[in-house]
Structure formats: structure tokens, C-alpha cells
Amino acid sequence: MSANPYELGLDKNNANYVPLSPLTFLERAAYVHPNHIAVVHGNTRYTWAETYARCRRLASALHKRGIKEGDTVAVMAPNVPAIFEASFGVPMIGAVLNTLNTRLDPEMIAFMLQHGEAKILITDKEFSPIISRALHFLEKPPIIIDIDDEMAKSGSLLGEKDYESLLTEGDPNFQWQLPKDEWQAITLNYTSGTTGNPKGVVYHHRGAYLNSVSNIISWELPKHAVYLWTLPMFHCNGWCFPWTMAAVAGTNVCLRRIEADLIYDLVANEQVTHYCGAPIVHNMLLNAPRAVREKKHHLVKGMIAAAAPPAAVLEGMEKNGFKITHVYGLTETYGPSVVCEWHNEWDSLPIEDRARLNARQGVRSHVLEGLMVADPTTLEPVPSDGKTLGEIFMRGNNVMMGYLKNPKATDEAFSGGWFHSGDLGVMHPDGYIEIKDRSKDIIISGGENISTIEVEDVLYRHPAILEAAVVAKPDEKWGETPCAFITLREDAGTVTAQEIIEFCRSQMAHYKIPRHVVFGQLPKTSTGKIQKFILRDKAKVV
């Protein structure tokens, strides 16, 4: 048998193959659009040429301090220029960037620094109380570099020097290198760890490159988009948007604090075109005072993810001049990997129907190779009937390398050749998936499965409710029944639990109606997710 002619003399070489890395987006932005504004932070403005030089200075300074390929550099910071620059400067020398969740306790921060073996920690002075306590737990603490941001409200300096001084050690013309292999690690992101120590999710250059491009395609993101950083850059590396914004040579508007008044000011003053955020951020923007909302006079495009958004929130945002794209993903999938891709024929539907369709998680993005809802044990796909519950599975180039130093958890996550999301959902006849719950959140009452998301969606339509979360409450007769935790709007007046129950009674099957209603503030993670494990404990005693 003759050899395959396409396997002869057609090898990879330096001319026809370069490892994919999002670092090339920065180099191109600086080359093609050197004078376009890349970063806005208060009164500070950096062009793409200046940003590229600052990133090279950072890479050079770290290199001079002995940071090498495979070393970890951690960053504890809000959305300021330093964390954006670290997204490029750290991997420029083959090191791995670990952005830390700014709302974690000192013990958890210490665990991440030790587990990830961080050699250097770049930390904003506002978090000095947490970091100083975290360092006490470490036998070999990393070198500390302070971000001395004038917009920080408080804090002290802990390190040997500040970030700007570190940059002066570096060469703006530093000759950085692409990774030798696109499978090389680029970042380390820890999961929330609400039921034990967090797991360290490792991304590679290839996945970061592809998911950054996928963001552009899914959102139809234009060149020079003006992006407001309402999404924490520590969360899935800002869903890969630092690299995405370099690819489109856009403008990154930094934001230290998530405050509705400040967001609307920046939207108006900087002519923001795009932003991302969890449903809680959108709910905050939707419920801001009218005088605040009226600062915005142009259409703004938002991307929503991190938790299943209530249709009522999507409907309200559309009425207030926001065009929302709904995406879905996990830390393990570089953030967005599924998109509720819009169909033009949906434009003619009533707004309630448009919101209902857009509340579904959707279809696989362009770089996710596989998406299915299937039996979690057999991996047999469920019928596309919009009713049969199964686990959501993914596979593709934007699925993590695995969990750092945790082969058992990695093997379990990839069992059967698919990534197990742990989310339960259905497959609709049109091929769109819809999350019904996390596997741990589903309520089984009298043998019937109750989706807490479905009940919450109804609750959000009550005019007095600002936020709602539903969890299982143990019940002697039914096993479990729904318990609703509710935060009322400031102008809600007097609302009773019975009124809420009667509202639900008119809109859903009776077995799904919350038997108990508790009013008050809801506990949340730093990324805006409601901490249902806390509410489940509370439900046991109400």
C-alpha cells in the first residue's frame, strides 16, 4: 500500500505553525493601533503602545527576579491596570498567573498561595488587612509587591516596593517569547471551595486564545469597543476578556467598585458600549433610581452569566435600553462556552416571550466541540423534549487542562471523555439547553423533582421582590419542600409571606409552591452568586 501523500514532506515548521497564544493580540494591538486608548482608570489613560511597553516591563522585571517558566505569580486586586497588565506580562515569560478572589478570607487566600506555590504576590493595598493575616499562615511567604492605587480608600503597604517601582526595573523592549507548546499553562483559577478546599483550575494558551476569539464571535464585538469592567478580572480571568479586548484593540474602562451610580456615570462619560456581569449586577442596574438610570442615553450591550438569569430581569433590562446576550459556562470552561444565540425571527415576538427564550442557556459556542444533556451515569443523551432532566456535559478546546495537583478530581471531571458540569438541565426541541438546577440544589418533594430556578423565576416577577433564592427544607411527609428567601425592594411596603405564597399559587403547580418564606438579605459570593449552602442550613431551622 502506498503511503498517504499528505503525510510526506508536509511537516510543521516555524513558517507554517505557531503555538496559539492570546499574547499575540497585545502585540498586534500595539502595532496596528498604538495611539488608541487601551486603559482608562480615573484620570489615567494608557494607549495600546504604552500598555504593551508596561506589560513588557513587568515581564522583564519578573524575569530579572528569577521568575521562570512554570512559576506562579499571584495577584490580589480589583479591576485596576495592574491586574490587566499581569494578564499579559506574567505569561510573557512562561509563568502562570493566579488571580485571587478579593472577597475570600485569609485562611483561603493562604491555602491558594501555598497550593499554587506563588513566588510573587502583587497585591492592592486595600486588601492589606486580609493579606497580612494570610501571610501568617505561610512558612515561606512570597515576595510582596504593592499596588499603591490613589483610588484605594484605605490600606497600607506590605511589600518591599510598589508596582510602579517594579516596572521601572523592567525593559520596555523586553524580548518575550511565545510558549513552546500551546498546551502550556497560562493561568490558575481556584473554584469557590464552599464544601472544602478549592480546586485549582488550569488554563492553557490555546484555550485562552480560542475562548477570547469566541467572545468576539458570540457577541459580534466590534473593533475599538469600549468595555466597562463590571466583571471581576479575577473570575475566570475576566471570562478571557482582557485578551478579547486586546484582539479588538478596544478600550478597557477600569472599575474598582460595583456601584450603580458610578457605573452609569462611566457609561455616560466614557461612552461605554459593552460590559459583562452576573444577574445580581444587572438587577442592581435595573433597580437603580430613575435619576441614575437616566444618565444613560445610548444603547449598551451586556453579557450575562454566572447564574441562570430570571426572565423578568432580562425583560426589564431590554425595556431600559440594554441589549443582553446570555452565555453560560464554568471556571472549568474558561467562562463562556455556551451562548443563547439570537434568532432574527424572535424580534417579532412579545417582549415576555423574547425574555423567556433568552433566559435559556443556549447552544455551544464556536470553539466548544460538544455539548449535551445526558444521564450522569450512562452518558446517554436525554430526549429533546424540554422536560427530561439530565446533567450538562461539554468537551472541546475551551475545557480546562485539569485540576492542579488533584488527579482524582480531574479524572472524575473527565470521566467518559466529557467534562461533567454538575448542572442539571433539559434539551429543548430546537437544540437549546436550559439549566434547571445544580445537582445539589434540585428539590425532591414526594418523589417529584422541583427546579429551584423555575420557582425563583416566578418570584422575580412579583413587583415587590428584589432578589430571591429557593432551597430545600426537610419535611417529614414530603421529604423536602421549597423554602424561599427573599429580599424586598426598598419601596415595597408591607409584604407578607402568605401574599408571596398566593402569588406563586396562581402561576405554578401547587407542589412547587414555597411552603415557607423568609425575608432578609441574601448571602453572596464575590462574583454575585447566592450562597445556597448557607440558606440550606437556615432552612432547616425556620
Summary of the structure (lengths in Angstrom):
residues: 542
radius of gyration: 23.8
end to end distance: 76.0
largest distance: 84.0
contacts: 1863
relative contact order: 0.09
helix: 33%
strand: 26%
